[in-house]
Amino acid sequence: MNIIWTEFAIENLKSIFEYYVNNASRKVAHKIRKEIFKSTKQLIQNPQSGQIELHLEKMNQHYRYILSGNYKIIYKVNLEQIVIYDIFDTRQNPMNMIDEKRMTE
């Protein structure tokens, strides 16, 4: 299994990093990013370990998520790939996650 990041997920990760650089410190930003990457790597050994994302169930795409701090890592398992679709801040309204444009490949 290998991990693929969508452009959308990469952009969200960059935004999270920049937010913490500007509002906390570069050290904090690196720590959060490192934790998110560490969380995604666990999926290689156990891709089904994440829970079904109930807010996205009606899309019928079998999205799952794992948590890393305040962030949901939204992903889907496709044959031999784990595709990371979004890094979603759990402090936001979950309805923001439903916009189908967020889940483009």
N, C-alpha and C positions, 0 to 999 in steps of 0.2 A: 504494500500500500504506500502511496505517496500522497502528499498534501499539496493541493492547488489552491491558490488564493485568487479570488476574483479582483478585478480593478476596484470595485466598490468597497470590498473589505480592506484592501490596501489603503485606499483613500481615507477610510474611517480610522484605521490604525494610525495613519500619519496625523490626522486631526486630533486624535487623543494625545499623541505624543507632543504635538505643538501646544495643545492646551496646557499640559502639565509643565512644559518648559516655561511657558509664559506666566503661569499662575502658581507654580510651586518651585521646582528646580529641574535642571537637566538630569540630575541624579534620580529624582523621583520618576521622571518621564522614562528613563532607561529601565528602571526597576519594573514599572507597570508593563512596558512593552515586552520585557524579558519574561515576565510571568504569563502574559498572553501566549507567547511562543511556546513556553514550557507546557502550558495547558493543551495546546494543539498537538504537540508531539506525542502526548499520551494516546491520542486517537489512532496512531499507527498500530499500536499493539491491541487496542480495543475500540474499534471504530463505532460499535453500537453502544458505547458506554453513556452517551448523552441521552437526555430525555427528549421525547417528542415535543416540539414547540407547538403548544396548543393554539397560540394566536395565529399560527400559519397553517393550521390543519385544513382549512377550507380551500387552500391552494392545491391540496392533494399532491404535494411534492415530497412528503416524508422528511421535512426539515427536522433536524435535531439541534440540541444546544448543550454546551457545557458552560460552566461558570468560571470566570477568572476575576476575582475581586468583584467590582461593580459591573462587570461586563459579561454579556452573553455572547458566546462565540457560536454563531448560527452556521450549521454545516449540513451537508448531505453526503451520503456514501453512494458512489457510482462505480460499480464493478471493482476495479483496483485503485480507485482514487477517492480521496476525501476532499470535497470542495468546500472551502470556507467562503461563505456568502456575505457575512456581515459580522461586525463587532458592534453590539448594541448595548448602550448604557442603560442598565436596569432602572436608573432613576428617572428615565423618561416615561412618557405615557406609552404603554405597550401597543396601542393602536397605531403609533407611528411606524411600527415594524411591518404592518400589513400592506403598505403601499407596494404593489407588485413590481414597480420599477426598481425597488431596493434589491430585488432578488434576481436581477438579470445576470446572466453568465458572461 
